[in-house]
Amino acid sequence: MTKRLLIVYYTGSGNTKRMAEEISRGAEQLGVAVEVKRVEECTLEDLAGADGIVIGSPTYFSNVAWQVKKLIDESITLYRGRQLKGKIGGCFTSSGTRRDGEDCVRMLELAFGFHHGVKIVPGIVRTSRDGEKEVSEMCQRYGMEIAKELLS
Ligand SMILES: Cc1cc2nc3c(=O)[nH]c(=O)nc-3n(C[C@H](O)[C@H](O)[C@H](O)COP(=O)(O)O)c2cc1C
């Protein structure tokens, strides 16, 4: 059966959105059915229903944007039923600096990997110093990596 990957993101000025689109492109190349959603449109049912979940946020004060944290906090109901445990996942951020981006990615890895029990492919960081081509390639490779995990 076709595997379904949900990519959820928030963006303020478009960088994280572009990452989501490139990750989607990468995963689709391996035959995974991808749905890309803004976090404001993502429901808990969307999270519970997907085979894989990738979540992205801009780095705000070394953390995730509140719109993403809101979804994470709401996901406590899924946590109680261990409904995300064992799914495949990933996370990504767009940040001004690498160090702050790594902190943000760590928050996402903690929430989804450590707490929910999602098997996370280590997250990726785009910084404002990175070139568009480089970012696009990194994101597509990441999408492919997640797709391979989903299909294995
Ligand atoms: C409210 C706010 C807080 C930010 N905090 C940080 C930060 O702590 N560290 C950093 O390196 N960049 C920070 N930035 C820069 C953003 O992470 C960066 O511009 C990112 O690419 C935005 O992604 P977006 O285009 O998807 O919104 C901040 C930007 C905003 C608007």
The ligand as a Tripos MOL2 file, in Angstrom:
@<TRIPOS>MOLECULE
LIG
   31    33     1     0     0
SMALL
NO_CHARGES

@<TRIPOS>ATOM
      1 C1         10.4460   36.6260   15.8250 C.3       1 LIG1
      2 C2         11.7260   36.1560   15.1920 C.ar      1 LIG1
      3 C3         12.6830   35.5530   15.9760 C.ar      1 LIG1
      4 C4         13.8720   35.0750   15.4090 C.ar      1 LIG1
      5 N1         14.7950   34.4620   16.2020 N.ar      1 LIG1
      6 C5         15.9330   33.9980   15.6690 C.ar      1 LIG1
      7 C6         16.9220   33.3630   16.4960 C.ar      1 LIG1
      8 O1         16.7820   33.1900   17.7000 O.2       1 LIG1
      9 N2         18.0710   32.9540   15.8990 N.ar      1 LIG1
     10 C7         18.2910   33.1030   14.5590 C.ar      1 LIG1
     11 O2         19.3570   32.6970   14.1030 O.2       1 LIG1
     12 N3         17.3630   33.6670   13.7480 N.ar      1 LIG1
     13 C8         16.1930   34.1210   14.2600 C.ar      1 LIG1
     14 N4         15.2460   34.6930   13.4440 N.ar      1 LIG1
     15 C9         15.4410   34.6620   11.9840 C.3       1 LIG1
     16 C10        14.5950   33.5340   11.3460 C.3       1 LIG1
     17 O3         14.8560   32.2860   11.9670 O.3       1 LIG1
     18 C11        14.9100   33.3900    9.8470 C.3       1 LIG1
     19 O4         14.6840   34.6160    9.2040 O.3       1 LIG1
     20 C12        14.1090   32.3090    9.1690 C.3       1 LIG1
     21 O5         14.6680   32.0470    7.9000 O.3       1 LIG1
     22 C13        12.6410   32.6700    9.0070 C.3       1 LIG1
     23 O6         11.9790   31.6020    8.3540 O.3       1 LIG1
     24 P1         10.6350   31.8370    7.5230 P.3       1 LIG1
     25 O7         11.0010   32.6000    6.2710 O.co2     1 LIG1
     26 O8         10.1120   30.4710    7.2160 O.co2     1 LIG1
     27 O9          9.7090   32.6030    8.4020 O.co2     1 LIG1
     28 C14        14.0750   35.2100   14.0120 C.ar      1 LIG1
     29 C15        13.1130   35.8480   13.2290 C.ar      1 LIG1
     30 C16        11.9520   36.3150   13.8090 C.ar      1 LIG1
     31 C17        10.9050   36.9820   12.9250 C.3       1 LIG1
@<TRIPOS>BOND
     1     1     2 1
     2     2     3 ar
     3     2    30 ar
     4     3     4 ar
     5     4     5 ar
     6     4    28 ar
     7     5     6 ar
     8     6     7 ar
     9     6    13 1
    10     7     8 2
    11     7     9 ar
    12     9    10 ar
    13    10    11 2
    14    10    12 ar
    15    12    13 ar
    16    13    14 ar
    17    14    15 1
    18    14    28 ar
    19    15    16 1
    20    16    17 1
    21    16    18 1
    22    18    19 1
    23    18    20 1
    24    20    21 1
    25    20    22 1
    26    22    23 1
    27    23    24 1
    28    24    25 2
    29    24    26 1
    30    24    27 1
    31    28    29 ar
    32    29    30 ar
    33    30    31 1
@<TRIPOS>SUBSTRUCTURE
     1 LIG1         1 GROUP 0 **** ****
